[in-house]
Amino acid sequence: MSRRVFRNGWVFSPGVDLLAFVGPVVLAAGVVWGFARAGRLDDEVPPWLFALLVVGCDVAHVWGTLFRAYLDPRERARRGGLLLAVPLAALAVGTTLHAADAALFWRILAYAAAFHFVRQQWGWMAYAGRRAGAVAPIDRALDRLAVYASTVFPLLWWHANLPRAFAWFVDGDFVAVVPAWAGTVGQAVHFGLLGAWGVRQVVRVARGLGTNLAQWLVLGTTWVTWYGGIVLLDSDVAFTASNVLAHGVPYAVLVHRWGAARWRGEGGALPALFRPSGVPAFVLALVALAWVEEAVWDGFVWHRHGSLFPLPDVTVPEDVLSLLVPMLAVPQATHYVLDAFLWRTGAANPDLAATLGLGPPRDPQAAAAGPAPTS
């Protein structure tokens, strides 16, 4: 057996991985540094930054599910029932919840979003592990624990230190039921698990098995954005920049990478979006859909960013809001649920690994390398 220091399990490629995972961290750090230098880190997110981060990245990436599923005739044929049932169920459940208690509606949506964000980071780690080849059970277990330590602990800290200067969706959507000491204990466990993962990498190198560069990249950027944006900095600007960019940018890259393979060699407007020359049009399509959605949100619900949207403010009765708000949340909820199905490798999506270039599994453990990113 050849001895090696590194195993290159790049999710996309070295350059694209740097762009997709490190790029958002650099951008977020630039935003935080700029606001801190101006003495405005404690300010609310200003309209121009809201337009760039929330509309241009967060809401925009949600619409990637439209291209991954609803505009693909193969997916419609394969999962037509699921593609119809999920948004209908989201609307029915959301309407019922909002009519009963608007705060409960936002609370459940916030926890669903947090779970979804956590699982996406595990998905990247699993993809990188599979791409590098055979994965021993101990490595897969430590990979999972390290990702969860980097994501679940900051959420625990958040709950143990409420209120914070930021919220997931609306003020009060997370419940203040965790005692402060749990954050302290959780921090020790958090660093202990990350240390165990690091020690395992040293052992792997010493044994000639190699350490996965892509997994260092995924885990490192995950830790920086979650620990930095939630634990270290009590700032709406810092949380929004780190949370949104690190989540939305890699997902958009994934959808485009999938589409490039899915539509290779085919003509038409949709396949054209997934050629290298179609990247600007693909991004513009996502942003345009997000802008329309957010304009309706602002004009009828939030009334916060009239300077960004031309729709007049409309005061909506509470009973109408109980239908309108869940309806507007359908794309988000659908995205959360469907991505748990769409990006899993293995029997659930037998052609997905080949489409994404992850390659065939080399052993039973690698065959179970999912779940994929569930952005």
C-alpha positions in Angstrom: 0.0 0.0 0.0 1.4 3.4 -1.0 1.9 5.9 1.8 0.4 9.3 1.3 -0.2 12.5 3.2 -3.2 13.8 1.3 -6.3 12.3 -0.2 -7.9 14.7 -2.7 -11.7 14.3 -2.3 -12.6 17.6 -3.9 -16.4 18.1 -4.1 -16.1 19.9 -7.4 -12.4 20.5 -8.2 -9.6 22.3 -6.2 -10.3 25.7 -7.8 -14.1 25.5 -7.6 -14.0 24.2 -4.1 -11.9 27.2 -3.1 -14.4 29.5 -4.9 -17.5 27.7 -3.4 -16.4 27.2 0.2 -13.6 29.7 0.9 -14.9 32.5 -1.3 -18.1 33.0 0.8 -16.0 33.1 4.0 -13.7 35.7 2.6 -16.6 37.8 1.4 -18.4 37.5 4.8 -15.1 38.5 6.6 -14.8 41.5 4.3 -18.3 42.6 5.2 -17.7 42.2 8.9 -14.4 44.0 8.8 -15.9 46.9 6.8 -18.8 47.3 9.2 -16.6 47.0 12.2 -14.1 49.5 10.9 -17.0 51.9 10.3 -18.3 51.3 13.8 -21.6 49.9 12.4 -21.3 46.2 13.3 -24.2 46.6 15.7 -26.5 48.1 13.1 -29.3 46.3 11.4 -28.6 45.0 7.9 -28.9 48.0 5.6 -31.1 47.8 2.4 -28.2 47.5 0.0 -26.7 44.6 1.9 -30.1 43.0 2.3 -30.4 43.2 -1.5 -27.1 41.5 -2.0 -27.2 38.9 0.7 -30.9 38.0 1.3 -32.3 38.6 -2.1 -29.3 37.9 -4.2 -28.1 34.8 -2.4 -30.4 33.4 0.3 -33.7 33.7 -1.5 -32.1 33.2 -4.9 -30.5 29.8 -4.0 -33.9 28.4 -2.9 -35.1 28.7 -6.5 -32.4 26.3 -7.6 -34.8 23.5 -6.6 -37.0 24.7 -9.4 -34.2 23.9 -11.9 -33.1 20.7 -10.1 -36.6 19.2 -10.0 -39.6 20.9 -11.5 -38.0 21.9 -14.8 -36.5 18.5 -15.3 -38.8 16.1 -17.2 -37.0 13.1 -15.8 -37.6 14.2 -12.2 -41.2 15.0 -13.0 -41.7 11.5 -14.4 -39.8 9.9 -11.5 -41.2 11.9 -8.6 -44.3 13.7 -9.9 -46.3 12.7 -6.9 -43.7 14.0 -4.4 -43.1 17.2 -6.3 -46.8 17.9 -6.1 -47.4 16.7 -2.6 -44.6 18.6 -0.9 -45.7 22.2 -1.8 -49.4 21.3 -1.2 -48.6 19.9 2.2 -46.4 22.9 3.0 -49.2 25.2 2.2 -51.8 23.2 4.2 -49.6 22.8 7.2 -48.4 26.4 7.1 -51.9 27.8 6.7 -53.1 25.8 9.7 -50.2 26.8 11.9 -50.3 30.5 11.0 -54.1 30.7 11.5 -53.6 29.1 15.0 -50.5 31.0 16.0 -48.3 33.1 13.8 -45.4 32.9 16.2 -45.6 29.1 16.1 -45.5 29.1 12.3 -42.3 31.1 12.3 -40.8 29.0 15.1 -41.4 25.7 13.3 -40.1 27.2 10.0 -37.0 28.5 11.8 -36.2 25.1 13.3 -36.8 23.4 9.9 -34.4 25.8 8.3 -31.7 25.3 11.0 -31.9 21.5 10.6 -31.7 21.9 6.9 -28.6 24.2 7.2 -26.9 21.7 9.5 -27.6 18.7 7.2 -26.2 20.6 4.2 -22.8 20.9 5.9 -22.8 17.2 6.6 -23.7 16.5 3.0 -20.6 18.4 1.7 -18.4 16.4 4.2 -20.0 13.1 3.0 -19.5 14.1 -0.7 -15.8 14.8 -0.1 -15.4 11.5 1.8 -16.9 9.6 -1.0 -15.0 11.4 -3.7 -11.7 10.4 -2.0 -12.6 6.7 -2.0 -13.1 4.1 0.7 -14.3 5.4 4.0 -13.7 3.5 7.2 -16.6 3.4 9.7 -14.5 5.3 12.3 -13.7 8.0 9.8 -17.3 8.4 8.7 -18.4 8.6 12.3 -15.8 11.2 13.3 -16.6 13.2 10.1 -20.2 13.3 11.1 -19.5 14.2 14.7 -17.1 17.0 13.7 -19.6 18.6 11.4 -22.3 18.4 14.0 -20.0 19.8 16.6 -19.3 22.8 14.3 -23.0 23.4 13.6 -25.2 22.1 16.4 -23.0 23.5 19.2 -23.3 27.2 17.9 -27.1 26.6 17.8 -27.0 25.3 21.4 -24.9 28.4 22.4 -27.5 30.6 20.7 -30.3 29.0 22.7 -28.3 29.3 25.9 -27.6 33.0 25.4 -30.9 34.4 24.2 -31.7 37.0 23.4 -29.2 37.8 20.7 -28.9 40.7 18.3 -30.1 38.5 15.5 -32.8 36.0 14.8 -33.2 33.3 12.2 -36.4 34.7 10.7 -38.2 36.9 13.3 -37.6 37.9 16.9 -38.4 35.1 19.3 -38.5 32.3 16.8 -36.0 30.3 18.9 -37.2 29.2 22.3 -35.2 30.3 25.4 -35.3 26.9 27.2 -31.6 26.0 27.4 -29.8 27.0 30.6 -26.7 29.1 30.3 -24.4 26.4 31.7 -25.4 24.1 28.7 -23.5 26.5 26.4 -20.3 26.1 28.5 -20.6 22.4 28.7 -21.4 22.2 25.0 -18.3 24.3 24.2 -16.1 21.7 25.9 -17.7 18.9 24.0 -17.5 20.9 20.8 -13.7 21.4 21.0 -13.3 17.8 22.2 -14.9 16.4 19.1 -13.0 18.7 16.8 -9.8 17.7 18.5 -10.7 14.0 18.1 -11.2 14.5 14.4 -7.9 16.3 14.1 -6.0 13.6 16.0 -7.6 11.0 13.7 -6.2 12.9 10.7 -2.7 12.8 12.2 -3.1 9.1 12.8 -4.2 8.6 9.2 -1.2 10.4 7.9 1.2 8.5 10.2 -0.3 5.2 8.9 0.1 6.4 5.3 -3.7 6.6 4.7 -3.7 10.3 4.0 -6.0 13.1 5.2 -8.7 14.6 2.9 -7.9 18.2 1.9 -11.5 18.9 0.9 -12.8 17.8 4.2 -10.4 20.1 6.0 -11.8 22.9 3.7 -15.4 22.0 4.4 -15.0 21.6 8.1 -12.8 24.7 8.5 -15.1 27.0 6.6 -18.1 25.5 8.4 -16.5 26.2 11.8 -15.5 29.7 10.9 -18.9 30.8 9.7 -21.0 29.1 12.4 -18.7 29.7 15.4 -17.7 33.2 14.3 -21.2 34.3 13.1 -23.1 32.9 16.1 -20.9 32.5 19.1 -18.1 35.1 18.7 -20.0 38.0 17.2 -23.4 39.2 18.5 -24.2 41.1 15.3 -27.1 40.9 12.8 -24.7 41.9 10.0 -22.1 39.3 10.9 -24.7 36.5 11.3 -26.5 37.3 8.0 -23.3 37.6 6.0 -21.7 34.4 7.3 -24.9 32.4 7.4 -26.3 33.3 3.9 -23.1 33.3 1.8 -21.7 30.0 3.1 -25.0 28.3 2.6 -26.2 29.7 -0.7 -23.1 30.0 -2.8 -22.1 26.3 -2.7 -25.6 25.2 -3.3 -25.9 27.3 -6.5 -22.6 25.9 -7.7 -23.9 22.4 -7.0 -27.1 22.9 -9.0 -25.1 24.4 -11.9 -22.6 21.5 -11.9 -25.5 19.0 -11.8 -27.3 20.8 -14.7 -24.1 20.9 -16.8 -23.9 17.1 -16.7 -27.6 16.6 -16.9 -28.2 18.7 -20.0 -24.8 18.1 -21.8 -25.3 17.9 -25.5 -28.9 19.1 -25.5 -30.2 22.2 -27.1 -32.7 24.8 -25.9 -32.9 27.6 -23.5 -32.8 25.5 -20.3 -29.6 23.5 -21.2 -28.0 26.8 -22.3 -28.2 28.1 -18.8 -25.9 25.2 -17.6 -23.1 25.8 -20.1 -20.1 27.7 -18.9 -21.3 30.7 -20.9 -24.7 30.4 -19.3 -23.5 31.0 -15.7 -24.4 34.8 -15.7 -27.9 34.0 -17.1 -28.4 31.2 -14.6 -27.5 33.5 -11.7 -29.7 36.3 -13.2 -32.6 33.9 -13.4 -32.3 32.9 -9.7 -32.0 36.5 -8.6 -34.9 37.6 -10.7 -37.2 35.0 -9.2 -35.9 35.9 -5.7 -36.5 39.6 -6.4 -40.1 39.0 -7.4 -40.8 36.8 -4.4 -39.2 39.3 -2.0 -41.0 42.2 -3.5 -44.3 40.5 -2.7 -43.1 39.7 0.8 -42.1 43.3 1.4 -45.2 44.9 -0.2 -47.7 42.8 1.7 -46.0 41.5 4.8 -42.8 43.2 6.0 -43.0 46.8 4.7 -39.3 47.4 5.4 -37.5 47.9 2.1 -39.8 50.0 -0.1 -36.7 51.6 -1.7 -35.8 48.2 -3.2 -39.2 47.2 -4.6 -41.7 49.2 -6.7 -44.8 47.6 -5.2 -46.9 49.8 -3.0 -47.3 48.9 0.7 -50.6 47.1 1.2 -52.2 46.5 4.6 -53.5 42.9 4.7 -56.1 41.7 7.2 -54.9 39.1 9.6 -57.1 36.3 8.2 -55.6 37.0 4.7 -52.1 37.0 6.1 -52.7 33.5 7.4 -53.1 32.3 3.8 -50.6 34.7 2.2 -47.6 34.2 4.5 -47.7 30.4 4.2 -48.2 30.7 0.5 -45.1 32.9 0.2 -43.1 30.5 2.4 -43.9 27.5 0.1 -40.7 27.8 -2.0 -38.6 27.7 1.2 -40.4 24.8 2.8 -40.4 22.9 -0.5 -36.7 23.5 -0.9 -36.1 22.2 2.7 -38.0 19.0 2.2 -37.2 18.1 -1.4 -33.4 18.6 -1.0 -33.4 15.7 1.4 -34.5 13.5 -1.5 -32.9 15.2 -4.5 -29.2 15.1 -3.5 -28.8 11.7 -1.8 -26.5 9.3 -3.6 -27.2 5.6 -3.7 -30.5 3.9 -4.5 -32.6 7.0 -4.0 -30.8 8.6 -7.0 -28.9 5.9 -8.8 -27.4 8.2 -11.4 -26.6 11.2 -9.2 -23.1 10.1 -8.1 -22.0 9.7 -11.7 -23.7 12.9 -12.7 -21.8 14.8 -10.1 -18.6 13.0 -10.8 -18.4 11.4 -7.4 -17.6 8.1 -8.9 -18.8 4.6 -7.9 -18.4 3.6 -4.3 -15.3 1.5 -3.5 -16.7 -0.4 -0.5 -20.1 -0.8 1.3 -19.2 2.1 3.7 -18.6 4.4 0.7 -21.8 3.3 -0.9 -23.6 4.7 2.1 -21.8 8.0 1.9 -25.0 10.1 1.7 -26.9 12.1 2.6 -26.0 14.7 0.1 -26.1 18.4 0.7 -29.7 19.4 1.7 -29.4 23.1 1.4 
